[in-house]
Amino acid sequence: MPEVKSNSKTSKNLVLFVYLLLLAVIGPALFWLINNKPQGALKSGNPAPKESASPSSDPVEAGSIQARLSLGNQVLFTEDNQPEKQAAVRAYEKGDYPAAIAKFSAVLTNNRNDPESLIYLNNSKAALKGKLIKIGASVPVGGNLNVAREILRGVAQAQNEIERAGGIDGKLLQVEIANDNNDPAMAKQIAAAFVKDRNILAVIGHNSSEASIAAAPIYQEGGLVMISPTSVARNLSGIGSHIFRTTPSSKAMANALATYVTQAARKTKVAVCSASKTEASQSFQEEFITAIFENGGKVINIPCDFSAPDFNASDVPAQAISAGAEALVLAPSLNTINQSIDVLQAAKRRLTVFGSQTMYSIETLKQGQSDANGMVLAAPWHPSLAAGSPFAVNAKKLWGGIR
């Protein structure tokens, strides 16, 4: 494990923390999909939280970086900004931690699967004790609320388990949440703010590959450990000794899907759609094409770029079939998942459709409906592989079902 930026932060603390986070960030982040997947909708299992798919409105002004950071002094998830939560953050901001603990506990009684409130509750306990280890967690609150919550459920569960165990060397874990909106420029500003804070030991983030790649050099130069829970782009590897990720790379995802397509599904003529302006999408497409050739298959070239201004989803299936394709692989970017779902619906099962890990989204289920039945996707995690895992059991006990 590389050194962090303060000599007083021991490698033992960092190893313990990273070990718990690697366990925690994968499972509970998926609980929404585990409990709400329509029967038969998708063939593959539930993955780790994917790079987010569809943007939503930004709940804060972009001008102030402090408006995007919170230990408990403000609500970043404004959709959850009920009076009880406002009272809790006011107590935290005043330094009245006993009152904040009581009020955040009350909020969680009414909404047990609110990860922001659970993090703020444990932050209040850490502040009251006075002995703490501080980390950052950067998520796309303004880019995709569901994904932001999923990631924070993993972080919150790890923090909760550390708190119940009495901390790390007697120190409780405090998490500063940041909203980067999945915007590379904002991710850079947040990274700079985290690096400037000499009390922060490490950072969980970012969600999209573009945000992670933009921020990573800043963390590397500042000597601050960054662990992305979801970024798959190959360019993230090799940026520096302080940069990590928990999700398999695009190469691992692409190889697994190509093997399934050619060997299990027995499809050897495959067309691929991707987003030319996005690193993660391009990484997956290039690795997938290589893997298809290695498995004895053939790639059918068709004009299918989700980033193209004149992209027409309804034309894609017919073009693929006319060119001789037996299957179509959709590898959208996080901002073009709607276009990929349009292609899925236009296909009407005239050819077999597969997808990259980005397609494993609640949007695919909501919009794809029956057209997604039987679709096989690349996924970095499957619940059957963790059957009976104490971690999965604890996640279900903690979060229940996701609204």
C-alpha positions as CSV (number, residue, x, y, z in Angstrom):
1,M,0.0,0.0,0.0
2,P,1.5,3.4,-1.0
3,E,2.2,6.1,1.5
4,V,-0.4,8.8,2.1
5,K,0.3,12.4,2.5
6,S,0.7,12.6,6.3
7,N,3.3,10.7,8.2
8,S,0.9,10.5,11.2
9,K,-1.5,8.3,9.1
10,T,-0.2,4.8,9.6
11,S,-0.2,2.2,6.9
12,K,-2.1,-0.1,9.3
13,N,-5.0,2.3,9.4
14,L,-5.1,2.6,5.7
15,V,-5.0,-1.2,5.1
16,L,-7.8,-1.8,7.6
17,F,-9.9,0.9,6.0
18,V,-9.3,-0.2,2.4
19,Y,-10.0,-3.8,3.3
20,L,-13.4,-2.9,4.7
21,L,-14.3,-0.6,1.8
22,L,-13.5,-3.2,-0.8
23,L,-15.9,-5.5,0.9
24,A,-18.6,-2.9,1.5
25,V,-18.7,-0.8,-1.7
26,I,-19.7,-3.7,-3.9
27,G,-22.8,-5.3,-2.3
28,P,-25.2,-2.9,-0.6
29,A,-24.8,-0.4,-3.5
30,L,-26.8,-2.9,-5.6
31,F,-29.6,-3.5,-3.2
32,W,-32.2,-1.5,-5.2
33,L,-31.7,-3.8,-8.2
34,I,-31.6,-7.0,-6.2
35,N,-35.0,-6.2,-4.6
36,N,-36.8,-4.5,-7.5
37,K,-35.7,-6.4,-10.7
38,P,-38.8,-7.6,-12.6
39,Q,-38.8,-11.3,-12.9
40,G,-37.1,-12.5,-16.1
41,A,-36.0,-9.0,-17.1
42,L,-32.3,-9.7,-17.3
43,K,-30.4,-12.8,-17.5
44,S,-27.1,-11.8,-15.8
45,G,-26.7,-11.2,-12.1
46,N,-26.6,-8.0,-10.1
47,P,-23.4,-6.0,-10.5
48,A,-21.5,-3.5,-8.5
49,P,-22.9,0.0,-8.9
50,K,-22.3,0.9,-12.5
51,E,-21.2,4.1,-14.0
52,S,-24.3,6.2,-13.9
53,A,-26.6,6.4,-16.8
54,S,-28.9,9.4,-16.9
55,P,-28.3,12.9,-15.6
56,S,-30.7,14.7,-13.3
57,S,-30.9,18.3,-12.2
58,D,-28.0,19.7,-10.2
59,P,-29.2,20.5,-6.6
60,V,-26.5,23.0,-5.8
61,E,-25.0,26.1,-7.4
62,A,-21.7,25.3,-9.3
63,G,-20.0,28.5,-8.0
64,S,-19.1,27.3,-4.5
65,I,-17.2,24.2,-3.9
66,Q,-18.2,24.2,-0.3
67,A,-21.9,23.9,-1.4
68,R,-20.8,20.5,-2.7
69,L,-19.1,19.2,0.4
70,S,-20.7,18.0,3.6
71,L,-19.9,16.2,6.8
72,G,-23.4,16.6,8.1
73,N,-23.7,20.4,8.0
74,Q,-25.9,20.5,4.9
75,V,-28.2,18.2,2.9
76,L,-26.7,17.3,-0.5
77,F,-29.6,15.0,-1.5
78,T,-32.3,17.7,-1.7
79,E,-35.0,15.2,-2.5
80,D,-34.6,14.0,1.0
81,N,-34.6,17.5,2.5
82,Q,-37.5,17.0,5.0
83,P,-37.8,19.2,8.1
84,E,-36.4,16.5,10.4
85,K,-33.3,16.2,8.4
86,Q,-32.9,20.0,8.2
87,A,-33.1,20.1,12.0
88,A,-30.4,17.4,12.2
89,V,-28.0,19.3,9.9
90,R,-28.5,22.5,11.8
91,A,-27.6,20.7,15.1
92,Y,-24.4,19.4,13.4
93,E,-23.5,22.8,12.0
94,K,-23.8,24.3,15.5
95,G,-21.6,21.6,17.0
96,D,-24.4,20.1,19.0
97,Y,-23.4,16.5,18.3
98,P,-25.7,14.8,20.9
99,A,-28.7,16.6,19.3
100,A,-27.5,15.7,15.8
101,I,-27.1,12.1,16.8
102,A,-30.7,12.0,18.1
103,K,-32.1,13.8,15.1
104,F,-30.3,11.8,12.5
105,S,-31.4,8.6,14.3
106,A,-35.0,9.8,14.1
107,V,-34.6,10.4,10.3
108,L,-33.4,6.9,9.8
109,T,-36.3,5.5,11.8
110,N,-38.6,6.9,9.1
111,N,-36.2,6.1,6.2
112,R,-33.8,3.4,7.0
113,N,-32.1,3.2,3.6
114,D,-31.0,6.8,3.5
115,P,-27.2,6.5,3.3
116,E,-26.6,10.2,3.6
117,S,-28.3,10.3,7.0
118,L,-26.5,7.2,8.2
119,I,-23.1,8.7,7.3
120,Y,-24.0,12.0,9.0
121,L,-25.2,10.0,12.1
122,N,-21.8,8.2,12.3
123,N,-20.0,11.5,11.5
124,S,-21.7,13.0,14.5
125,K,-20.6,10.2,16.7
126,A,-17.0,10.5,15.5
127,A,-17.1,14.3,16.1
128,L,-18.5,13.8,19.6
129,K,-15.7,11.3,20.5
130,G,-13.1,13.6,19.0
131,K,-10.9,10.7,17.9
132,L,-11.4,10.1,14.2
133,I,-10.1,9.1,10.8
134,K,-11.5,11.2,7.9
135,I,-12.0,10.2,4.3
136,G,-13.8,11.7,1.3
137,A,-16.5,10.1,-0.9
138,S,-17.3,11.8,-4.2
139,V,-20.5,10.7,-5.9
140,P,-22.8,12.1,-8.7
141,V,-25.7,13.5,-6.7
142,G,-26.5,15.8,-9.6
143,G,-25.5,13.3,-12.2
144,N,-27.6,10.3,-11.1
145,L,-29.3,10.2,-7.7
146,N,-29.8,6.4,-7.7
147,V,-26.1,5.7,-8.4
148,A,-25.0,8.2,-5.8
149,R,-27.2,6.6,-3.2
150,E,-26.0,3.1,-4.2
151,I,-22.3,4.0,-3.8
152,L,-22.9,5.7,-0.5
153,R,-24.8,2.7,0.9
154,G,-21.6,0.8,0.4
155,V,-19.5,3.5,2.1
156,A,-22.1,3.9,4.9
157,Q,-22.2,0.2,5.7
158,A,-18.4,0.0,6.0
159,Q,-18.5,3.1,8.2
160,N,-21.3,1.6,10.3
161,E,-19.4,-1.6,10.8
162,I,-16.3,0.2,11.8
163,E,-18.3,2.3,14.3
164,R,-19.8,-0.8,15.8
165,A,-16.4,-2.5,16.1
166,G,-15.2,0.5,18.2
167,G,-13.3,2.1,15.3
168,I,-9.8,1.6,14.0
169,D,-7.3,1.8,16.8
170,G,-10.0,3.5,18.8
171,K,-10.7,6.1,16.1
172,L,-14.1,6.4,14.4
173,L,-14.5,6.9,10.7
174,Q,-15.8,10.3,9.4
175,V,-16.8,10.6,5.8
176,E,-17.1,13.9,3.9
177,I,-19.5,13.5,1.0
178,A,-18.9,15.5,-2.2
179,N,-21.2,16.0,-5.2
180,D,-19.1,15.9,-8.4
181,N,-22.1,15.7,-10.7
182,N,-20.0,13.2,-12.8
183,D,-18.5,16.3,-14.3
184,P,-14.7,16.1,-15.0
185,A,-14.1,19.8,-14.3
186,M,-16.0,19.6,-11.0
187,A,-14.2,16.3,-10.1
188,K,-10.9,18.2,-10.4
189,Q,-12.1,20.9,-8.1
190,I,-13.3,18.4,-5.5
191,A,-10.0,16.5,-5.8
192,A,-8.1,19.7,-5.1
193,A,-10.3,20.4,-2.1
194,F,-9.7,16.9,-0.7
195,V,-6.0,17.1,-1.3
196,K,-5.9,20.5,0.5
197,D,-7.5,19.0,3.6
198,R,-4.6,17.4,5.4
199,N,-6.9,15.4,7.6
200,I,-8.4,13.3,4.8
201,L,-6.8,9.9,4.6
202,A,-8.2,8.6,1.3
203,V,-11.1,9.2,-1.1
204,I,-13.8,6.9,-2.5
205,G,-14.5,8.1,-6.0
206,H,-15.3,8.9,-8.6
207,N,-18.3,7.2,-10.4
208,S,-17.7,7.9,-14.1
209,S,-14.4,7.0,-15.8
210,E,-14.2,10.6,-17.2
211,A,-14.5,12.1,-13.7
212,S,-12.0,9.6,-12.3
213,I,-9.4,10.1,-15.0
214,A,-9.7,13.9,-14.7
215,A,-9.2,13.8,-10.9
216,A,-6.7,11.1,-10.6
217,P,-3.5,13.1,-11.4
218,I,-4.5,15.6,-8.7
219,Y,-4.7,12.9,-6.1
220,Q,-1.5,11.3,-7.3
221,E,0.4,14.6,-7.2
222,G,-1.0,15.3,-3.8
223,G,-0.2,11.9,-2.4
224,L,-3.8,11.1,-1.6
225,V,-5.2,7.6,-2.1
226,M,-8.2,7.4,-4.5
227,I,-10.3,4.3,-4.9
228,S,-12.9,4.4,-7.6
229,P,-15.7,1.9,-7.0
230,T,-17.1,1.9,-10.5
231,S,-14.7,3.3,-13.2
232,V,-13.7,0.7,-15.8
233,A,-11.7,2.7,-18.4
234,R,-8.3,1.2,-19.0
235,N,-6.6,4.7,-19.0
236,L,-7.2,4.8,-15.2
237,S,-4.7,2.1,-14.8
238,G,-1.1,3.3,-14.6
239,I,-1.9,6.9,-13.6
240,G,0.0,6.4,-10.4
241,S,0.7,4.4,-7.2
242,H,-2.1,6.2,-5.3
243,I,-4.9,5.4,-7.8
244,F,-7.0,2.2,-7.3
245,R,-10.4,0.8,-8.4
246,T,-12.5,-2.1,-7.1
247,T,-14.4,-2.8,-10.4
248,P,-12.7,-5.0,-13.0
249,S,-11.3,-3.1,-16.0
250,S,-13.1,-2.8,-19.4
251,K,-10.8,-5.6,-20.7
252,A,-12.0,-8.1,-18.1
253,M,-15.6,-7.2,-18.8
254,A,-15.2,-7.3,-22.5
255,N,-13.4,-10.7,-22.5
256,A,-16.1,-12.2,-20.3
257,L,-18.9,-11.0,-22.6
258,A,-17.1,-12.0,-25.8
259,T,-16.6,-15.5,-24.5
260,Y,-20.2,-15.8,-23.6
261,V,-21.4,-14.5,-27.0
262,T,-19.2,-16.8,-29.0
263,Q,-19.2,-20.0,-26.9
264,A,-22.4,-20.0,-24.8
265,A,-24.7,-18.1,-27.2
266,R,-22.9,-19.4,-30.3
267,K,-23.0,-16.0,-32.1
268,T,-20.0,-15.4,-34.2
269,K,-21.0,-12.4,-36.3
270,V,-21.5,-9.4,-34.0
271,A,-22.1,-5.7,-34.6
272,V,-21.1,-3.2,-31.9
273,C,-22.6,0.2,-30.9
274,S,-20.6,2.6,-28.7
275,A,-20.1,6.2,-27.9
276,S,-17.1,7.6,-29.7
277,K,-16.6,10.6,-27.3
278,T,-16.4,8.6,-24.1
279,E,-13.3,6.8,-22.8
280,A,-15.1,4.0,-21.0
281,S,-17.3,3.1,-24.0
282,Q,-14.4,3.2,-26.4
283,S,-12.3,1.1,-24.0
284,F,-15.0,-1.6,-23.9
285,Q,-15.6,-1.6,-27.6
286,E,-11.9,-2.0,-28.5
287,E,-11.3,-4.7,-25.9
288,F,-14.5,-6.5,-27.0
289,I,-13.5,-6.5,-30.7
290,T,-10.1,-7.9,-29.8
291,A,-11.7,-10.6,-27.7
292,I,-14.3,-11.5,-30.4
293,F,-11.5,-12.2,-32.9
294,E,-9.6,-14.2,-30.3
295,N,-12.7,-16.4,-29.8
296,G,-13.0,-17.0,-33.5
297,G,-15.8,-14.5,-34.2
298,K,-16.2,-11.7,-36.6
299,V,-17.2,-8.1,-36.1
300,I,-19.7,-6.7,-38.5
301,N,-19.1,-3.0,-39.1
302,I,-22.1,-0.7,-39.1
303,P,-22.5,3.0,-38.4
304,C,-23.6,3.0,-34.8
305,D,-22.2,5.8,-32.7
306,F,-24.4,6.9,-29.8
307,S,-22.4,10.2,-29.7
308,A,-23.3,11.1,-33.3
309,P,-25.6,14.2,-33.5
310,D,-27.7,12.5,-36.2
311,F,-27.9,9.1,-34.5
312,N,-31.1,7.2,-35.4
313,A,-31.8,4.2,-33.2
314,S,-34.5,2.8,-35.4
315,D,-32.1,2.2,-38.3
316,V,-29.6,0.2,-36.4
317,P,-31.2,-3.2,-36.1
318,A,-32.1,-3.3,-39.8
319,Q,-28.6,-2.2,-40.8
320,A,-27.0,-4.9,-38.6
321,I,-29.2,-7.6,-40.0
322,S,-28.6,-6.6,-43.6
323,A,-24.9,-6.7,-43.0
324,G,-25.1,-10.2,-41.7
325,A,-24.9,-9.7,-38.0
326,E,-26.4,-12.4,-35.7
327,A,-26.0,-10.3,-32.6
328,L,-25.7,-6.7,-31.5
329,V,-23.6,-5.5,-28.5
330,L,-24.6,-2.2,-26.9
331,A,-21.8,-0.3,-25.2
332,P,-23.1,3.2,-24.4
333,S,-21.6,5.9,-22.3
334,L,-23.3,6.9,-19.1
335,N,-24.9,9.8,-20.9
336,T,-26.1,7.8,-23.9
337,I,-27.9,4.9,-22.3
338,N,-31.2,6.3,-23.5
339,Q,-30.0,5.9,-27.1
340,S,-28.9,2.3,-26.4
341,I,-32.4,1.5,-24.9
342,D,-34.0,3.0,-28.1
343,V,-31.9,0.5,-30.1
344,L,-32.9,-2.4,-27.8
345,Q,-36.6,-1.5,-28.3
346,A,-36.2,-1.1,-32.1
347,A,-34.6,-4.5,-32.4
348,K,-37.8,-6.2,-31.3
349,R,-35.9,-9.5,-30.9
350,R,-35.0,-9.7,-34.5
351,L,-31.5,-10.4,-33.4
352,T,-29.8,-11.2,-30.1
353,V,-28.8,-8.1,-28.1
354,F,-26.0,-8.0,-25.5
355,G,-24.7,-5.1,-23.4
356,S,-21.8,-3.7,-21.5
357,Q,-21.9,-3.1,-17.8
358,T,-23.2,0.4,-18.3
359,M,-26.5,-1.2,-19.6
360,Y,-27.0,-2.8,-16.2
361,S,-29.0,0.2,-15.1
362,I,-32.4,0.8,-13.6
363,E,-33.1,2.8,-16.7
364,T,-32.8,-0.4,-18.8
365,L,-35.4,-2.0,-16.6
366,K,-37.8,1.0,-16.6
367,Q,-37.6,1.9,-20.2
368,G,-36.6,-1.4,-21.8
369,Q,-39.5,-3.3,-20.2
370,S,-40.2,-6.6,-22.0
371,D,-37.7,-5.8,-24.7
372,A,-34.9,-6.4,-22.1
373,N,-36.2,-10.0,-21.3
374,G,-33.3,-12.5,-21.8
375,M,-30.7,-9.8,-22.4
376,V,-27.3,-10.8,-21.2
377,L,-24.9,-8.1,-19.9
378,A,-21.4,-7.9,-18.6
379,A,-21.4,-7.6,-14.8
380,P,-18.6,-7.5,-12.3
381,W,-20.5,-9.3,-9.5
382,H,-23.2,-11.9,-9.2
383,P,-25.3,-12.6,-6.1
384,S,-25.1,-16.4,-6.5
385,L,-21.3,-16.2,-6.0
386,A,-21.9,-14.6,-2.6
387,A,-24.7,-16.9,-1.4
388,G,-24.7,-17.0,2.4
389,S,-22.1,-14.3,2.6
390,P,-22.2,-12.5,6.0
391,F,-21.7,-9.3,4.2
392,A,-24.7,-9.7,1.9
393,V,-26.8,-10.8,4.9
394,N,-25.7,-7.7,6.9
395,A,-26.5,-5.5,3.9
396,K,-30.0,-6.8,3.7
397,K,-30.5,-6.3,7.5
398,L,-29.2,-2.8,7.3
399,W,-30.9,-1.4,4.2
400,G,-34.1,-3.5,3.9
401,G,-35.6,-2.6,0.5
402,I,-34.9,0.5,-1.5
403,R,-37.8,2.8,-2.3
